[in-house]
């Protein structure tokens, strides 16, 4: 599966991480989301939405790298396992109709 390049991440998605920081996460996010998308062939619009979801997943992974939980005073939070899909990426895929839900689509 192809993945977004750094130019897409910065200009279309609006990401702010440096290239050497985010690109490894983009490659990993592509692998994770590749298993949950419905189509094999994407229109230009579908590819843009898929790339947006990959960028969202990559930023989520980058922000949560190395942390499984945090506690500050009485506040505590636990983060999802790595390899899970973040809510933003899930929402992008669902809204664009790319989220695989068990049905098979045949294009002629």
C-alpha positions in Angstrom: 0.0 0.0 0.0 1.3 3.5 -0.8 1.6 6.1 1.9 1.5 9.9 2.0 4.7 11.7 1.5 6.0 14.5 3.8 4.7 17.2 1.5 1.1 15.8 1.8 1.5 15.6 5.6 2.5 19.3 5.8 0.4 21.0 3.1 -2.8 18.9 2.9 -3.1 17.5 6.4 -1.5 20.5 8.0 0.9 18.5 10.2 3.7 20.2 12.1 6.2 17.4 12.9 9.6 17.3 11.3 10.1 14.9 8.5 12.6 12.6 10.3 10.2 12.4 13.3 6.9 11.7 11.5 7.8 9.6 8.5 8.5 6.4 10.4 5.1 6.8 12.1 3.4 7.4 8.7 4.9 4.1 7.4 3.7 2.2 10.5 0.3 3.9 10.4 0.0 2.8 6.7 0.5 -0.8 7.8 -2.1 -0.6 10.6 -4.8 1.1 8.5 -4.1 -1.1 5.5 -5.9 -3.9 7.2 -9.1 -2.0 7.8 -9.8 -0.2 4.6 -12.4 -1.5 2.2 -11.0 -0.8 -1.2 -8.0 -2.0 -3.1 -8.3 0.7 -5.8 -8.9 4.3 -4.7 -10.2 7.3 -6.5 -8.2 10.5 -6.0 -10.7 11.7 -3.4 -10.6 8.3 -1.6 -6.8 8.3 -1.6 -6.8 11.8 -0.1 -9.1 10.7 2.7 -7.0 7.5 3.3 -3.8 9.6 3.4 -5.5 12.0 5.9 -6.4 9.0 8.1 -2.8 7.7 7.9 -1.5 11.1 8.9 -3.9 11.3 11.8 -2.9 7.8 13.0 0.8 8.7 12.6 0.4 11.9 14.8 -1.5 9.9 17.4 1.3 7.3 17.5 4.0 10.0 17.6 2.3 11.8 20.5 1.8 8.6 22.5 5.1 6.8 21.8 6.6 5.4 24.9 3.7 6.1 27.2 1.1 3.6 28.4 -0.2 5.7 31.3 0.4 9.0 33.1 -0.6 10.3 36.5 -0.4 13.9 37.7 -1.8 14.5 41.1 -5.3 12.9 41.2 -5.5 12.8 37.4 -4.5 9.7 35.6 -5.0 8.5 32.0 -4.1 5.3 30.1 -3.4 5.1 26.4 -4.6 2.5 24.0 -2.2 -0.2 22.9 0.0 0.6 19.9 -1.5 -0.8 16.8 -5.0 0.3 17.6 -6.7 2.9 15.4 -7.2 6.3 16.9 -10.6 8.0 16.9 -9.7 10.6 14.4 -8.4 8.1 11.8 -11.4 5.9 12.4 -13.8 8.9 11.8 -12.1 9.9 8.6 -12.3 6.3 7.2 -15.9 5.9 8.3 -17.0 9.2 6.9 -15.4 8.5 3.5 -16.8 5.0 3.3 -13.4 3.3 3.4 -13.8 1.5 6.7 -14.0 -2.2 6.1 -17.1 -3.7 7.9 -17.0 -7.2 6.5 -18.8 -6.7 3.2 -17.0 -7.2 -0.1 -17.3 -4.7 -2.8 -16.9 -5.7 -6.4 -16.0 -3.1 -9.0 -16.3 -4.0 -12.7 
